[in-house]
């Protein structure tokens, strides 16, 4: 059987140690998935804003675009590369959910993580199965938007905490079986798993983002970023919001307040997404407490060595 850590807190501290020992590599690995998504959203907003703001100039210089059909086609052509950029970054971010588990196994042996393409390929080789797994997971999360299902869905998400680990370390299982196997692991260990999720969630969603935000505020970085945004936020654009706030007896908001909120939100989202490897490492180590098929670890190593696509020689059955 795989060796078990004695307590949740030991696993939690071990996860932090593994992550920060290799933080430079993990941050580099997450740069495109995180900032690619951000760039896609920003560019999408800029294109739409430009088309709306300079619509009269565009129509005056390109008369054919006065036809709605051609205008929509032109807009679609301009937005297509932006959408592709965002989609590629989002896919890479999804892949990291499972690829970092393979990296964790690597770190447990050498204390270092390397050869990111090899670990990533372990997911992309089975992209169809992985896409189905992720769509099922996202669909479950979206179901929580319906208030009546909120508590039920979040309880299920705790039971399905190991689906990405199972996808990597137990590749013989289908996406549906990954959910089933995860619930089997968590069954009887629900409170401990919940405590682990609270610990790593509190660290990566609250404590570390707040530390980064406080640092940026101290060095005036937040104010610099806010001043870049405020000129694009006009008072008339806030009129309908302020009308609602006035009717509710709440103070009206200003462009400066909106700009500050946007900067703080961006910092929070960026830090949280960059910390994805830490969350995955933590859950991977916790998963290994329940995983007793030591032979699978050898299979993982074989697939990493086989990343070039060369077929291993199969043994003949006599």
N, C-alpha and C positions, 0 to 999 in steps of 0.2 A: 504493500500500500504506500501511497505517497505520504511523505512526512507532513504532519499537521503542526501548525503553530498553536501554542498553548492558549492564547487569548486573542480576542478581536483587536485589542489595543496593540498587541505585538505586530499583528498583520498590518494594522493601520500605520504604525510607525515605520515598518519595513517598506511599505508602499511609498511613503514620503521620502525615505532614504533613496530608494531606487530611482524615483523620479528626479529628485534634485541632483543626484549624482550624474544624471544624463540630461539635465534640463536644456543644455545648449542644443543637443541633438533633437530633443522632442519639440522645442520651440521652432527649430528650422523645419522639421517635418510638418508642422502644423501651419506654417506661414501661408502657403498657397490656399489650403482648404479654408482658412479663416478669412484672410484678407482678400482672397479671390471672390468669396461670397459678398463681402463688404463692397468691393470694387464694382461687382455686378449690380448691386442695389443702387449704389451712388450714381453710376453711369446711366442706369435705367431712369433714375429720377431726373438727372441732368438733361437727357434726351427729351423726355416728356415736357420738362419745364421750358426747354429751348423752343420746341415746336409750338407750345402754347404762347410763350412770350413774344416770339418773333414770327408768328404765323403770317402776319400781313406782309412782312418782307419776303418770306419764302414764297408766298403766292404771287407777289409782284414780279419776282425774278424767275419763277418757274410756273408759268401759267397752267401747265398740264396738271399740276397738283391741285387745281381748283376743283377737279372732279374727286368726290369723296373716295371712290374706289382706288384711284391712283395715289391719293394721299395716304390711305391705309397701307397700300403696298409699299410705298416709300418708307413709311414709318416702320413697317415690319422688317424691311431689309436693313435699316439702320439698327434696329433693336436686336436682330438675330445674333450677331456676334456677342452682344452683351449677355443675352440669355444663355448662349453656349458657355461663356466664361463662368457665369454663376452656376450653371448646371454641373460643369466639370468640377468646380470647387466644392459644391455640395456633395457630389458623388465621392470625391476623395475624403471628405469629412466623414461620410457614412462608412467608407471602407476602414477608416482609422478605428472605428468601434471594435472591429474584430482583429485587424492587423496588429494593434498594440498588444493583444494577448500573446501572439507569437513572439513579439519583442520581449515581453515579460519573461517568458520561458528562457529566452536567450540571456537576459540579464541575470537570472537566477544561477546560471552556469558560469558566466564570465564577468558579471557585474557591469558589463558595457552593452550598449545596443548599437548594431551596425547593419549594413546591407538592407536598408529600408525596402528597396524594390523586391527583394526575396520574400519578405514578410507580407508586403502588399499583394504580391502575386498569389499568395495562398488564399486570398479572398477573391481576387479578380478572376482567377481560373474558374471559379464557381459563381460567376456573377449573376446568372439567372436565379439560382437558389438563394443567393444572398439578397438580391433585389426583392424577391418574394418575402423573405424573412423580415426585411426592413419595412416593406409596405404593410405587412401585418402588424408590426410594432407601432408604426406611425398611425395606422388606422385605429389601433387601440387607444393611443394617446388622444387622437382627435375625438374619440367617443366620449372622453372625459369633459368635453366642452358642454355636453348635455348635462345639466345640473343633477338630474336624477341618477345618472350613472357615475358621477364624480368619485364618490368614495369606493364604489365597487371596482372601478377601473384602476385606481391607484393601489388598491390591495392586490389586484391581479399583477400589476407592474412589479410589485415586490416579489411575487412568486415567479415572475419571468425575468428576474434580475440576471440570470446566467445564460441567456440565449446566445449571446455573442461569443462567450467562452466555449459553449458547447459546439457552436458552429465550427470553431477552429480545432478544438481538441477531440471532438467526436464526429469527424466528417462523414461517417457512415449514416448519420441520422438526417432525416429530411427536415426542412424548416418547421413543419408541424410538430415533428418529434422533438425538436429543440425546445419548444415551449413546454411540451409535456415533461421532458426530462428535467428542465429547470424547476418546474413545480414540485417534482419528486425530491430534488435536492433541498429545496427551501422548506418543504413539509417537515414539521417538527423542529425547524430552526428559524421560524418566522421572526421571532423577536430579535435574535442575534443578527439576522440579515437586515432587518429594519434599522437596528442600531448602527450597523456598518454603513448603510446608505445615509443615515443622518450625519454620521461623523464626516464622511468624505464629502457629502453635500454641503454641510455647514462650512467646511474648509474651502471648497472650491467655488461655492455660490455666494458666500457671505464674507468670510474673513479675508481671504487673499484678494478678491476684487476691491474690498474696502481699503485694504492696505495700499494697493496700487493707486486708487482714486485719491486717497489722502496724500500720497507722495506727489502726484501730479498737481494737486491743489497747492501744495507747499512750494513747489518750484514754479508756480503760475502757469503751468502747462494747460490747465483747464480753461483759464481766461483767454489764452492765446487761441485755442481751438474754438471757443465760444465766439470770439470776435470774427472768426472766419465764416461763421454760420449766420450770425444775426443780420447782416445786410440783406440776406435773401428771405428774411421773414418780415413781411409787411404787416402793418397794423390792420389794414382792411381785411387781410386774410384771417385775422383772429376775431373779427367782429361777431360772427355767429356763435363762437365759443363764449365770448364775453357776455353776449346777450343771455345765454343760458345761465352763466355764472351769476350775473346780476339778478336774474329772477330768483335764484336760489340764495341770494344774500351773501355770495362769496366774492372776494376781491378779484378784480379782473387781472388777467395775466398780460405780461409784456413780452416783446420779442426777446429781450435779454433772458427772461425766465425760461422761455421755450428753448432758446439756444443752449442754456445751461443744462436743461433736462436732456436734450439730444446728446450733448457731449458726455454726460454722466451715463446715459443709456449705452452709448457706443463703447465706452471704456468697460462697462460691466459685461457687455456681450462679448467683446474681444477677449477679455481676461478669462471669462468662463469657458469660451470655446478653446482657447489655447491650453486650458487645464484639462481638456478631455483625456489625455494620456494618464494623468494622475488618477482620475476616476476609474478608468479601465484597469489600470494596474492593481488598484485596491480590490476591485471586484474579482479580478483574475486570481489573486492570491487567496481570497476568501473561497472562491469556487474550488480551488485545489484541495481544500479541506474535505470536500465531499467526493472528489474524483479519485478513485482507487485503481484505475486501469493504467498501471505504469508503462505498459507496452505502447500505449498511444503516444507517449513522449518520444519514443524512438521513431515512430511513424512521422511525427512532426519534423524531426531532424532530417529524415530521409527526404521529405518533400521540399525542405529548404535547400538541400544539396541538389535536388533535382529541378531547381527553379528555371534552368536553361531550357527545359522542355524535353530533355533526353529521357527516353523510356528505360526504366530499369529492367534488367533481365528477369523474366519470371521463371520460377522453378517449375520444371516438368513434373507432373504427377505420374509416378510410375505405377 
